Amino acid sequence: MPAPGGTLFAPALSVHDVTPGDPERRILDAVSSLARSLQAERERLARRLRELEDELDVLASRLDGEPALIAPAPLPRS
């Protein structure tokens, strides 16, 4: 049975299982920083998506509220 948070093939490690040296620590710090950056970008994109969805709702309600007046383009004269 895997440890909590792990899988059958990749069991979870605890703080006591790993004592990273300097190179490993730098890699872990870089990965952690990247994960924070990706999370912040995901949140920014989610906010922007909500803004765009709101704008689309406004445009759709305008389109539903007033009939669109579509006039054919005049034919070119020869």
N, C-alpha and C positions, 0 to 999 in steps of 0.2 A: 504494500500500500504506500503510495507517495505521501510525502509530507504535505501539510496544508500549504496551498499556493503553488505546488509543484505539479508535475505530470509524472506518468509512469516512467518516461524515458529521461526526463529532466527534473529531478526532484528539487524542491525549493532549498535554497541554501540559507543558513543563518549567518549572523555576524561572526559567530565562532568558527564557522567552516572555512572562511576565507580571510586571509590577512594580506591584503594587496600591498605590493611594493610601490615605489614611486611611479614607474611606468604604468602599472595597472591602475593606480589612483588617478593619474592624469586621464587615462582612457575613460574611467568611470565618471570623472567630473565632466569630461567632454560630452559623453553620452547623456548624462543628466541635464546638462545645459541645452543640448539639442532637443531633448524631450520637452523641456520647459518652453523652448522657442516654438516647437511644433504645436504645443497646446495653446499658446498665446495666438498663433496664427489661425488655428482652428476656430478659436473663440471669435477672432476678428472676422473671419469669413462667415461664421454663423450669424453674427450681427448684421453683416452686409447683406446676406441672403434674406434675413427678416425684413430689412429695409426695402429691398427690391420686391419682395412679395407684397409688402404694404403698398408700394407704388403701383404694382400691377393690379391690386384690388381697387385702388382709386381709379385707375384708367378703365378697368372693366366696368365699374359702376357708372362712370361717365358715359361709356359706350352704351350701356344698357338703358341709361336714363334719357338720352337724347338720340333720336334716330339719326343715323349718319346720312348726310346728303351727298349722294354720289352722282356726279354729272359726267356723261361721256365726253371724252376729249373731242374737240371739233375736228372734222375731217380736213386734211390738207387740200388746198385748192390747187388744181393743175394749171 
